[in-house]
């Protein structure tokens, strides 16, 4: 799990990006949270497949969230995730969503502020080799300190991708 702005602030993360991608390719799950310098992030090609970070965001914390791929293990293990898990979020849904991505990525959620089109690049999942790469712009960094139950459940599920019982 890389914290918010890791590529913006940590030279060691940038220098070791290939090692992080190798970790995922060899069977790990790499979760990358949002970064605030789209041009730097995009120019450095930190993702395993082409994707473009943007400044798209959803600021209304009550904005409805649509689960786009209900069969994804992200929504089933270890916690079943339902619409109610997006209740009670604080301050915003998310920021710095991707606005373009390769077909290897599956968008998992959509949300939007009133009068705007659905933003689908806030939670992307890609199988990469034997493992997984996940990008999230959803504001877990705001939800976890407030103990928002649904956000905690979803966060645990992200960390568990690839470890589901068979």
N, C-alpha and C positions, 0 to 999 in steps of 0.2 A: 504494500500500500504506500503510494507516494502521497505526501501531504499536498495541500493547496500550494500553488506557486513554486513547487519544487524545482522546475526547470527555469523559473525566473530568478531564483535566489541561490541555488546550490550548484556551484561549478562541478563538484564531485558527481552529482547526479547526471549532469550533461556529459561529462567525460566518460561515465560508466554506463551510458544508455544502452550500448550494445550488450553489455553483461546483463542488464535488466531484461532486454528482449530475449537473450539466450535462456535466461531463467524461465520465461514463459514458454519458449519454444521447446524446452526440455521437460515440460510437464507442470510448471508452476502457474500460478494465477497472479498477474500483475494488474493492479488497479491504479490508474493514474487519475488524480483529481485535477481540477481546473488550474490553468495558468493564465496570466494576464497580458502576455505579450504575443498576440497571435502571429505577427510577422516573424518574430524570432523562433517561435515554436514550429511554425510551418516551414520556414527555410531550413531548419535543422533536421527535419524528417524524423522526429522522435518516435513516431508510431510504426508498427510493423508493416502496415499497408498504408497507402495514401489516404490522408484525411486532412481537413482544413479547419483549424480552430478559428472561431469568430468571436465577436462581441455580443452575439445573441444571448438573451437572458429572459427569464420569466420572473418578474419582480413581485407579482401578487401571490402571497403565500397560500391563498385559498384557491388559486387557479386549478380547475379540474385537471387531473392527470389521467391519461389513457394508457393502459397497458397494451402495447402493440403486438407483443409476442407472448400470449398467455401460457404457452407450452414451455417457455424457456425455464431451465432449472433455477434461474435467478428468482423466480416467483414461487418456487416450491420447496427449496431445501436450504437450510433446515426449517425455515419458517414459511408457511403459506402466506403469500402477500395478496391483499385484496384492496379495493378502493379505499376502505376505511384507514388503511395504513398511511394515506396521504393527508389525513385530517390532523389538525393541530400543529402543522409546520409553522415555523416562525421566520419572519422577516422577508423571505423570498423562497422561490422554488429552486432557482439555480442561475448560473451565469457562465459565460464563456463556453457556450455549447458549440459543437462542431456544426458547420453548415454544409459540408461536403464530405463524403467518405466512400471508400472503395466497397465493392460488393461483398468483400469478406466480413465487413462489419454488419451486425444486425442492430438496428435501432430498437430499443426495448420500451421506451416511454415517449409520450408526447404531452406537451403542455403549452399553454400560451397565455399571455396577458390579454385582457379584453380588446377586441378589435384587431388583433394580430393573428397571423396564420400559426398553426401548430408548429412548435419547435420540436423536432425529432432527434436532434443531435446531442441531447443532454445525458444520455446513457447508451453507450455503444458497446457491443460485445463482439469479439472476434476470436474464433479458435485460431491458434497460432502454433503450428507443429503439434506437440503433445499437450500443450497448455492453452491458456487463455490470456487475452489482453482486454482490459475493460477501461474505457474512458468515461468519467462522469463529471459533469458540470453541476450536478445537483448539490445543493448546499448542505451537505452532511456536517460540515464544519460549524454550521449554525445550529443544526438540529441535535447533534449528540450532546453538547454541553447542557441543553435544555431538557434532555431526557425524553425526546419525542419518540414514543414507543414504535410507531411504524417505521420511522427513519432508522432506528436502531436495528429493527428486524431486517430491513432491506440491506443495511450495511453489512450485517453478519452474513446474509445470503451472498453478497458480492464476494466477500472473503472466502466463502465456501465453494464457489464455482469450481467444478472439476473434482470435487471431493464427495460427490453424492454417492450414497450406497447403490450398489448395482444389483 
